[in-house]
Amino acid sequence: MNSQADNTFPGPVPKEALAYFRTKKLKPGFDFRDVWREEHATAFTVAKAMETDILQALHAGVDEALEHGLTYQQFSTQLTPLLQKLGWWGKRVMDDPLTGEEKIVQLGSPRRLRTIYNANLRTARAAGQWQRAERTQKSHPYLLYQLGPSENHREEHVAWVGTILPIDHPWWDAHFPPNGWGCKCHVRQISKREHERLVASGNYLTEPPKGGMRNWTNKRTGEVERVPVGIDPGWDTNPGKLSRPKAAKQQLKKKQVALKKEIKTPPPQPIKRL
């Protein structure tokens, strides 16, 4: 697990990252698993932020942090009093809309704001980087996996360091960082000449690492999912590759499948012969 060391994300994000974030629509969710995987390409959500004004305040705070390059301390200092004024702070008793169960839940807190800040800024930057990588693929056709500035790293992520693969390799569909809560890993785009030089040193991997898959049960839905080992459930996506039309189409297909399961077709009635 990565440390909680502060990462200030100095400077405004590239225009692609800001555009990616601004295309998202607000979507309330009680649990972080209620808005899942590909949905994050089109939806902004914060667990337990069920009221529109709360979600709007959080969205505006992240947007400002992205546009102006705010540090976490600046982000937190500006947002904390507003959330407290709106009543979204500390612990509260809430009903889980899925189960109807009454629960004591954590609303706003310094720890939650840090998670919101880190997760949204990292995924937006990653989405923007992917879009730039696709645009400059002709001159720099490879990506190099690298570790970030954490005190402790997941051992699987350490094993992926030095992996060099073409931008269009399917491994990046699930392993383009960040690859979990608190993950600070990143990639560097390199040219064919640098690729040849690095590979010639014998210190880099040119095949996708063998990590395998594991089963994980989403307790909100009961579905068993296959997740790559070393990646937190729900993070095995490439935010920049999931364009709005593609993500929306995937979500529509999932809803159609779920609807078909709910509709029980009555068995055919026997034909009465006269």
N, C-alpha and C positions, 0 to 999 in steps of 0.2 A: 504494500500500500504506500502511495506517495505521501510525502509530508504535507503539512498545511502551510508551508513557507509562503510568504506573500509574494505575489507576482504582480508587478505594477502595470504591465502592458503599456509601456510608455508610448505616447503619441497616438494620434487618431488612426483608426484602422483604414486599410485601403477601401476604395469606393465599392469594390465588389462585395466585401464583407458587410458593409453598411447596407447595401442594396438587398443582400440576402436576408438580413434581419428584418428590414422594413417591409418585406413582402409577407411576413407572417401575420396571421390573423389571431386574435385573442381566443383562447379556448380554456375555459375553467376546468379544473380537474381536482378531485379530492385526494387522489393518490398519484404518485409519480408514474405509476404503471397504467394510469387511465389514458394518458396520451403517450403513444408507444412508437418506438423506432422511427419508421419513415414519416410518421405524422409530424415529427419535430421539424421537418423540412418546410412545413406549411403552417405550423401552429406555435404560438408562444403560450406557454403554460407554466404555472408555479403551483405545486401541490398545496392544497388547502386555501388557495386564493380563489374563492368561489364567487365573490362579488366583482362586478365589472369595474368599479372605480378602483379597487385594490389592484386588479390585474393591469389596468391602464397606467397606474402610478408606477408599478414595477417595470412595465414595458418602456415607459418614458425614461425611467432612470437608467435602464440598460442602454437605450438608444443614445442618451447623452454621453454615457461612458464610452460608447463606441465612437461617436462622432468627434468628441473632444479629447479622447485619450485619457480619461480620468483614472486615477489610481483607485484601488479598492477603498482606501481611507476617504478619498473625496466622494466616491460613490455612496459609501455608508453614511458619511456625515450629512449628505444632502437628503438621503432617502429615509433614514431612521425616524426623524421627527414627523415626517409626513405620514408614514405608516402608523406611528403611534397615535397621531391625531385621528386617523381613519379607523382606529381600533384593531388594526391587524398587527398585534405584537404580543409576545408572551404566550401563555398556554390558555386554551379554551376548550370547553366541551362542545363537540359537534357531532351531528349524525352523519354516518357514512351513507351516502345516497345509494350505494350499491347493495349494502347489506341491511341498512336501517339500524345498525348497531351504534350506540352512543359511545364516543371515544374522547379521551383527553388528548388533544393534539397540540403540536408546537406550531405557532404562527411565525411572525417575524422574530428574528434574533440575529446577533452578529454572525453566528455560525451559518445560519440559513442565507443571509445576505452574501456571505463570502461564496457559498456554493452557487447561488444564482449568478453572481458576477463572473466567477471563473468559468462555469459551464457555458454560459451564453457568449462570453467574449472569445473563448477558445474555439467553440464550434463555428462562430461567425468568421473568425480569422481563417479557420481551416477551409470553410466553404469558399471564401474569397481566394485563398491560395490555390485550391483545386481549379477554379475557373481560370485563373491566370496561367496555371500549368498547362491546361488544355489549349489555351490560346497560343502559348509559346512552345508547344510540344515539338515543333519542327526543328528548332535550334537547340532545345534542351529536352531530349526525349526520355530521361530517366529520373526516378526519385530515389533518394537515399534516406533510409530510416535512421533517426538519431534520438538520443535521450535528451530530456529537458533538465532544468536545474532543480532536481529534487534531492533530498537527503537520502531517501530510500526509494528503490525502484522495484517494480514487480519483476520477478526473475524471468518471466516470459518476454517482457519488453527488453530486458538486457540481452536476451538471446536473439532478438530481432535487429539489434544495432548492427549497422554495416550491410544490411540487406539493400541491394540495388536491383530494381526491377523497372521495366518500361512503364510509363504512365498508364498505358491501357491494359496492364496486367490485372486479371481479376482479383488478385490478392489484395489490392488496394480497395476493393469494394467493401471489405470488412475491417481491414487493418490500417486504413488511413487515420492517423491520430487527430484528436485525442481518442484513446481507447478505454476510457473508464472515468469514474469520478476522481478528480484530482490529477489525472494523467497530464503530464507536461511534455510528453514526447512530441516530436515534430519531424517533418521531412525537409530535405533540401533538394531542389531541382538542379540537375547537372547536365552538362553537354555530353555528346558522344566522346569527345576527346578526353574529358575528365573521367568518364566511365571507363575508358580503355586504360588510362593511367592507374586508376584505383584498383581495377580488377587485376592488373598485371602485378600488383604488390602481393597478391595472395591473401589479403586480409579482409576481403569482402565476400558477401554471399550473392550469388547470381541466380539462385533458385529460391522459391518461397520456403521459409522455415517450416519444418514439420511440427505442428502443435496439436493437431487433432481437435475434436469437438466434444462437448459435454452436454448432457441434458439439464435443462433448467425449467422448473415449473412456475409459470406465472400464476400466483395465487389469486389474482383478481379475476382471471378468466378460466383458470383450470387447465389452460393449454400447456403442453410440454414443448419447449422450443430447443433447437440445437444452437448452441453458442460456442464460438471459437474459444479454446482454452487461452486464458490470459486477457480476455476482453470482458468487461462487465456487461451483464445482460442489458440490452437496449442500446449499447454503444457500438455494436458491430455493423455500422453503416458508414457511408461516405457522404457527409452533409452536402458537399458541393456537387456531387454527382446526382443527387436526388433533386432534380429540377421540380418546380412546382407542378407542371402538367403531369410528369411521370409519377410523382408522389401522390397527387390527387387521384390519378387513375388507379394506382395500387390500392389506395384506401377505399375507393368505390367498389373495386372488385372484392375486397375483404368483406365489406358491408353486404354485398349481394350474396356472397357465400353464406354469411351468418344468417341472413334473412331466409334463405332457402332451407336452412336447417330448422328454423323456427316454424316454418309452414309445414304442417303435416298434411300430406295429401291423403284423403280418405281412400280406403281400399275399394277397388271396383266392385259394383254391385252385380250379383248374378243376373243374367238375362232371363226374364220370365217367358217361358214358352206357352203359348196358348194352345 
